[in-house]
Amino acid sequence: MARNPTIRLLAVVLTTLTPHAGLAGAIVEAAGTIEQKIAAKDMAGALLGARDLYASVWSRSASIGFTQALLVSEPAPGFGMYNPRADNVFKKGEPILIYCEPYGVGYGNPGEGVYSVNFIIDLQVLDSSGNQLANVPDTTEYTSTSRHQNKEVQANITYTLDGLQPGAWREG
């Protein structure tokens, strides 16, 4: 059984992100508009404004990141619907399931009123000393399409690492 694998997910966004100049002033202005809509009991307008504000902050990310990335006991059926794995001990051939919530992804527009999110994940496995045991680029491609530029994006990633020697991941 393997113990304490360190799995680094390196993701590359296939679409580009465009930074917006003067965003700080826009954030203050948007927050004021949201507060006005709440005061006027226009909750739908306030929520739409908050969504747009969140999208402005999202688009400022220079690269993809993860608000959550952890080992899970089973694939998650949706955003935030995950069960963390109790440990990081795996039997030979047992799949390693990872749940992650990326942010800062860009959106493609394949047409017909839909948006797409697409990124490639590289896999790097390190032992407890930081020595690289495996480095496999482009192991997984994530693609999702929607009629909205969703911010609640989640990905289930599954790896089975049959090529590593038993004991190679054990703590010293």
C-alpha positions as a Markdown table, in Angstrom:
| # | Residue | x | y | z |
|---|---|---|---|---|
| 1 | Met | 0.0 | 0.0 | 0.0 |
| 2 | Ala | 1.1 | 3.5 | -0.8 |
| 3 | Arg | 1.2 | 6.2 | 1.9 |
| 4 | Asn | 1.2 | 10.0 | 1.7 |
| 5 | Pro | 1.4 | 10.6 | -2.0 |
| 6 | Thr | 1.7 | 14.2 | -2.9 |
| 7 | Ile | -0.3 | 14.8 | -6.1 |
| 8 | Arg | 0.2 | 18.1 | -7.8 |
| 9 | Leu | -2.3 | 19.1 | -10.4 |
| 10 | Leu | -0.9 | 21.5 | -12.9 |
| 11 | Ala | -3.6 | 22.9 | -15.1 |
| 12 | Val | -3.3 | 25.0 | -18.3 |
| 13 | Val | -6.2 | 27.1 | -19.4 |
| 14 | Leu | -6.8 | 26.8 | -23.1 |
| 15 | Thr | -8.6 | 30.0 | -23.4 |
| 16 | Thr | -7.1 | 33.4 | -22.6 |
| 17 | Leu | -8.1 | 35.8 | -19.9 |
| 18 | Thr | -8.3 | 39.5 | -20.4 |
| 19 | Pro | -7.6 | 41.7 | -17.4 |
| 20 | His | -9.8 | 44.7 | -16.9 |
| 21 | Ala | -8.2 | 48.1 | -16.2 |
| 22 | Gly | -9.7 | 50.1 | -13.3 |
| 23 | Leu | -11.5 | 47.2 | -11.8 |
| 24 | Ala | -11.3 | 48.5 | -8.2 |
| 25 | Gly | -13.5 | 51.5 | -8.9 |
| 26 | Ala | -15.9 | 49.2 | -10.8 |
| 27 | Ile | -16.1 | 46.9 | -7.8 |
| 28 | Val | -17.1 | 49.8 | -5.5 |
| 29 | Glu | -19.6 | 51.1 | -8.0 |
| 30 | Ala | -21.1 | 47.7 | -8.5 |
| 31 | Ala | -21.4 | 47.1 | -4.8 |
| 32 | Gly | -23.2 | 50.4 | -4.4 |
| 33 | Thr | -25.6 | 49.4 | -7.1 |
| 34 | Ile | -26.2 | 46.0 | -5.5 |
| 35 | Glu | -27.0 | 47.7 | -2.2 |
| 36 | Gln | -29.4 | 50.1 | -3.9 |
| 37 | Lys | -31.2 | 47.2 | -5.4 |
| 38 | Ile | -31.5 | 45.4 | -2.1 |
| 39 | Ala | -32.8 | 48.6 | -0.5 |
| 40 | Ala | -35.4 | 48.8 | -3.3 |
| 41 | Lys | -36.3 | 45.1 | -2.6 |
| 42 | Asp | -35.1 | 44.2 | -6.1 |
| 43 | Met | -33.5 | 40.9 | -5.0 |
| 44 | Ala | -33.3 | 39.5 | -8.6 |
| 45 | Gly | -31.5 | 42.6 | -9.7 |
| 46 | Ala | -29.2 | 42.5 | -6.7 |
| 47 | Leu | -28.4 | 38.8 | -7.3 |
| 48 | Leu | -27.7 | 39.5 | -11.0 |
| 49 | Gly | -25.4 | 42.4 | -10.1 |
| 50 | Ala | -23.6 | 40.3 | -7.5 |
| 51 | Arg | -23.1 | 37.6 | -10.2 |
| 52 | Asp | -21.7 | 40.2 | -12.6 |
| 53 | Leu | -19.4 | 41.5 | -9.8 |
| 54 | Tyr | -18.2 | 38.0 | -9.1 |
| 55 | Ala | -17.5 | 37.4 | -12.8 |
| 56 | Ser | -15.4 | 40.6 | -12.9 |
| 57 | Val | -13.2 | 39.4 | -10.0 |
| 58 | Trp | -13.0 | 35.9 | -11.6 |
| 59 | Ser | -11.8 | 37.3 | -14.8 |
| 60 | Arg | -8.9 | 39.1 | -13.1 |
| 61 | Ser | -7.2 | 35.8 | -12.3 |
| 62 | Ala | -4.0 | 35.6 | -14.4 |
| 63 | Ser | -4.1 | 31.8 | -14.3 |
| 64 | Ile | -6.2 | 28.9 | -13.1 |
| 65 | Gly | -6.3 | 28.0 | -9.5 |
| 66 | Phe | -8.3 | 25.7 | -7.2 |
| 67 | Thr | -10.4 | 26.7 | -4.2 |
| 68 | Gln | -10.7 | 23.0 | -3.4 |
| 69 | Ala | -8.6 | 20.0 | -4.4 |
| 70 | Leu | -8.8 | 16.8 | -2.3 |
| 71 | Leu | -9.0 | 13.1 | -2.4 |
| 72 | Val | -12.5 | 11.8 | -2.3 |
| 73 | Ser | -14.2 | 8.4 | -1.7 |
| 74 | Glu | -16.4 | 8.6 | -4.8 |
| 75 | Pro | -16.9 | 10.9 | -7.8 |
| 76 | Ala | -18.9 | 14.0 | -6.9 |
| 77 | Pro | -22.3 | 14.3 | -8.7 |
| 78 | Gly | -22.1 | 18.1 | -8.6 |
| 79 | Phe | -20.4 | 21.2 | -7.2 |
| 80 | Gly | -19.7 | 20.8 | -3.5 |
| 81 | Met | -21.3 | 17.4 | -3.4 |
| 82 | Tyr | -18.2 | 15.5 | -2.4 |
| 83 | Asn | -17.2 | 13.0 | 0.3 |
| 84 | Pro | -13.6 | 13.4 | 1.5 |
| 85 | Arg | -11.6 | 10.2 | 1.6 |
| 86 | Ala | -10.8 | 9.1 | 5.1 |
| 87 | Asp | -7.1 | 8.5 | 4.4 |
| 88 | Asn | -4.5 | 8.6 | 1.6 |
| 89 | Val | -3.6 | 4.9 | 1.7 |
| 90 | Phe | -4.2 | 3.1 | -1.6 |
| 91 | Lys | -4.0 | -0.6 | -2.5 |
| 92 | Lys | -2.2 | -1.5 | -5.7 |
| 93 | Gly | -4.4 | -0.8 | -8.7 |
| 94 | Glu | -7.0 | 1.1 | -6.6 |
| 95 | Pro | -8.2 | 4.3 | -8.4 |
| 96 | Ile | -7.2 | 7.6 | -6.9 |
| 97 | Leu | -10.2 | 10.0 | -7.0 |
| 98 | Ile | -9.7 | 13.7 | -6.8 |
| 99 | Tyr | -12.3 | 16.4 | -6.6 |
| 100 | Cys | -11.4 | 19.9 | -7.5 |
| 101 | Glu | -13.0 | 23.3 | -7.9 |
| 102 | Pro | -11.1 | 25.4 | -10.4 |
| 103 | Tyr | -11.4 | 29.2 | -10.6 |
| 104 | Gly | -10.1 | 31.7 | -13.1 |
| 105 | Val | -10.9 | 29.5 | -16.1 |
| 106 | Gly | -11.7 | 31.3 | -19.4 |
| 107 | Tyr | -14.7 | 30.6 | -21.5 |
| 108 | Gly | -14.8 | 29.5 | -25.1 |
| 109 | Asn | -17.8 | 30.1 | -27.3 |
| 110 | Pro | -18.4 | 27.1 | -29.6 |
| 111 | Gly | -21.6 | 28.7 | -30.9 |
| 112 | Glu | -25.3 | 28.1 | -30.6 |
| 113 | Gly | -25.5 | 30.2 | -27.4 |
| 114 | Val | -23.2 | 28.0 | -25.3 |
| 115 | Tyr | -20.0 | 28.6 | -23.5 |
| 116 | Ser | -17.2 | 26.0 | -22.9 |
| 117 | Val | -14.6 | 25.5 | -20.2 |
| 118 | Asn | -11.7 | 23.3 | -21.3 |
| 119 | Phe | -8.4 | 22.7 | -19.6 |
| 120 | Ile | -5.7 | 20.0 | -19.5 |
| 121 | Ile | -4.3 | 18.5 | -16.3 |
| 122 | Asp | -0.8 | 17.2 | -15.9 |
| 123 | Leu | 0.0 | 14.7 | -13.1 |
| 124 | Gln | 3.1 | 14.8 | -10.9 |
| 125 | Val | 3.6 | 12.4 | -8.1 |
| 126 | Leu | 6.2 | 13.1 | -5.4 |
| 127 | Asp | 7.4 | 11.0 | -2.5 |
| 128 | Ser | 7.5 | 12.3 | 1.0 |
| 129 | Ser | 11.0 | 13.8 | 0.4 |
| 130 | Gly | 9.8 | 15.7 | -2.7 |
| 131 | Asn | 11.5 | 13.4 | -5.2 |
| 132 | Gln | 9.5 | 13.1 | -8.4 |
| 133 | Leu | 8.2 | 9.5 | -9.0 |
| 134 | Ala | 6.0 | 10.3 | -12.0 |
| 135 | Asn | 5.4 | 13.3 | -14.3 |
| 136 | Val | 2.8 | 12.7 | -17.0 |
| 137 | Pro | 1.8 | 15.8 | -19.0 |
| 138 | Asp | -1.7 | 16.0 | -20.5 |
| 139 | Thr | -3.1 | 13.1 | -18.5 |
| 140 | Thr | -6.7 | 14.4 | -18.3 |
| 141 | Glu | -8.7 | 16.9 | -20.3 |
| 142 | Tyr | -11.7 | 18.5 | -18.7 |
| 143 | Thr | -14.5 | 20.0 | -20.9 |
| 144 | Ser | -17.8 | 21.4 | -19.9 |
| 145 | Thr | -20.4 | 23.3 | -21.8 |
| 146 | Ser | -23.3 | 25.5 | -20.6 |
| 147 | Arg | -25.6 | 28.3 | -21.6 |
| 148 | His | -24.0 | 30.3 | -18.7 |
| 149 | Gln | -20.5 | 31.2 | -17.8 |
| 150 | Asn | -20.7 | 29.1 | -14.7 |
| 151 | Lys | -18.5 | 29.8 | -11.8 |
| 152 | Glu | -19.4 | 26.7 | -9.8 |
| 153 | Val | -17.2 | 24.5 | -11.9 |
| 154 | Gln | -16.1 | 21.2 | -10.5 |
| 155 | Ala | -14.0 | 18.3 | -11.9 |
| 156 | Asn | -13.7 | 14.7 | -10.9 |
| 157 | Ile | -10.3 | 13.3 | -11.8 |
| 158 | Thr | -9.4 | 9.6 | -11.6 |
| 159 | Tyr | -6.0 | 8.1 | -11.8 |
| 160 | Thr | -4.8 | 4.5 | -11.4 |
| 161 | Leu | -1.0 | 4.5 | -10.8 |
| 162 | Asp | 0.0 | 0.9 | -11.7 |
| 163 | Gly | 3.5 | 1.7 | -12.7 |
| 164 | Leu | 4.9 | 2.8 | -9.3 |
| 165 | Gln | 6.7 | 0.3 | -7.2 |
| 166 | Pro | 5.1 | -0.8 | -3.9 |
| 167 | Gly | 6.5 | 1.1 | -1.0 |
| 168 | Ala | 7.8 | 3.9 | -3.2 |
| 169 | Trp | 5.5 | 6.4 | -1.5 |
| 170 | Arg | 6.0 | 5.4 | 2.1 |
| 171 | Glu | 7.1 | 7.9 | 4.7 |
| 172 | Gly | 10.7 | 7.4 | 5.9 |
